[in-house]
């Protein structure tokens, strides 16, 4: 599973090629076995067809199950980035509205925090970049919270409490996004999908072997379609590889909104 993930980080087409070749090999093995048993199991082709239909139905069910799981995880990651960017934006607006030197410093730290969160989402499979983004996140969270705590102590009113609540929501959203980015397709589901896929191809080849009528062109087309579906499912389930990556543009849009807030320069604080 980890090997395929690392391989997908290098090339999704390589993973597709491996799946395609393995399926074709399974079909060919099944066909050879069916051809060798054609004379000894005469009249059983229809019974085998029932079993093959059941295997294909099971494969369709597993594909639907895996697609549902993968789509849900992708939606969680995408919604997580939106929620986090909005939460950081809300905290920034409340800090800038207070306008005190401490609040302005918190707003500036929130700008840096936004950059660190975008770096985390954009890190890909680079473990060093992920670790660096997490370290920056922890450091900035501590600095921001110290600033917010000082504001609340100086002015314990609903305005400062609302700032504390917004900052807390931003931190919670960051934790939720980190959790969502860490979820991968369970290996049990992956091997279930792979096993059912290979058994289906082998049983289909066995049926054609019993009938003695190979349809390799159509089987190739069917295998290509299955491979495309499976690769896209795995792509959706993978948070840091493939083409269905979580779009971090929302962080940049939020940062662009910060630029129009007109914070005073640092030296004026």
Secondary structure, DSSP 8 states (H G I E B T S, - for coil): -HHHHHHHHH-HHHHHHHHHHHHHHHHHHHHHHHHHTTTTTTT-HHHHHHHHHHHHHHHHHHHHHHHHHHHHHHHHHHHHHHHHHHHHHHHHHHHHHH-SHHHHHHHHHHHHHHHHHHHHHTTTT-HHHHHHHHHHHHHHHHHHHHHHHHHHHH--SHHHHHHHHHHHHHHHHHHHHHHHHH----HHHHHHHHHHHHHHHHHHHHHHHHHT---HHHHHHHHHHHHHHHHHHHHHH-SSSSSS----HHHHHHHHHHTTS----GGG-
